[in-house]
Amino acid sequence: MPVTDRARELALTAAQAAADKKAQDIVVIDVAEQLYITDAFVIASASNERQVVAIVDAVEEALLNLPEKAKPVRREGERQGRWVLLDYVDVVVHIQHSEEREFYALDKLWKDCPTIPFVDRDMVEADSTGAA
């Protein structure tokens, strides 16, 4: 069964919030066919611990501001600020320091799963204003 509409909404909102805080290499992976516990992973990188925390805060705020609010049921890794996991049941958000991202290679681990297209809205706006 493919990712639910709610999971897609949560994942894309989380991805945009991460992009707004300058996260790098944002990927949304549809894991619904492989896992029963969640529908999608959002994976994003940051260059330092402070940025990891800022991205996590932005994701939590964005999902709380949705019409149908979402709060994580579980949060792990905040103290170290190297890899923070936010579990929203339908979606699990992984914000990783670039070194952890490279070492653990979640993208490669789940490479057989389809991705959900995500384009940072700031890039779309930049393209449209640059073309004018």
N, C-alpha and C positions, 0 to 999 in steps of 0.2 A: 504494500500500500504506500503510495507516495506521500510526501510531506503534506500536512494539513494546512489550510489557509491561515489558521491562527499561528502555527509554527512559522510559516513563511513571513507573516507580518512581524512577529517577534524577532526573527532572525535578521530581516532586512532593516528593521528599526535599530537593532543592536549594531549592525554593521555600519549604518550611517552615523550613529553616535560615536563609534570608534573612529571613523574617518574624520569626523568633525574635530577630534582631538589629535589628528595627524598620525593615527595608527598606520602601520605599513602592512603590505601583503595580506589584505583582508580577504578571507575565503569563507564562503557559506557552503557547507556540505550536507546533502540530503542523505541521512543515515537511516531513514525510516525502514528501508527494506532489510537492513542488517541488524538493527537494534530494536528491542521492544521498549526500552526505557526512555527513548527520546526520538524526535523526528529529525533534528538538524543540529549541526555544530557550527558555531561561528568561531573562527580562529583569526586572531590579529596579533601583530607584533608591535613592540615598542623598544626604543633604543636604551631606555634606562628605567629604573624602578619607579621614579617619580611619575614618569609618563604612564607606566602600567596602571598606577593608582588613579591617575586622572582619567584614563580611558574607562576604567571600571566604574568610577563615579558617574561619568557621562552616560554609560550604558544603563546603569541602574535608574538614573533620572529620566532618561528617554522612555524606558519601558514603564515607569510609574506614571508618565504623562500621557500614555495611550488612553483612548476612551475606555477600554477595558483594561484597567491597570494590571501590571504584572510585577510581582515581587519574587526574588529568588527564594527557593525553598532551601537552598544550601549554597554556602559560599566557602571557598577554601583558598588558602595561599596568600591571603591579604598581608599577613605580617612580613613575609619575605619580599613581596612585591616583584617576584620573578615570574610567577605563573599563577594567575588568579583564575579560578573556575567559578562561574556563576551558573547554577542549575535552576532553570525555569521550567522543568519537567519536559515541556514540548521542545525546548531548545537548551543546549548547553553552550555557554560562551566561554571561550578560552582566550585570555589575554596573556600573552607570553613575552618575556624579555627576548630579544632577538637571539641570544645565545641558547636559551631553552628551546626556542622554536626550531632552531637548526638541529640541536642535539636530539630532541624527542621526535621530530619529523612527523607530527600528526597527519600532515597533508599526505605524506607517502603511505602511512599506515592505512588511510581511508581512500587511497587513490582509485579504488574500484567503484566507489560511490559517485553518483552524479553530483555536480555542483549546481547551486542555485545562482543564477547570474546576479551580480551586484555591481552597480556603477555608482560611484560617489557623486552625489548631486552637484557638488562644487565643480567637478570635472565637466559635467554636462553643461553647467552654466558658463564655465570658462570657454568651452568649445563654441557655444552658441554666440557669446559676445565677441570671441575672436574672429568668427566667420563674418560678422556684420561689417 
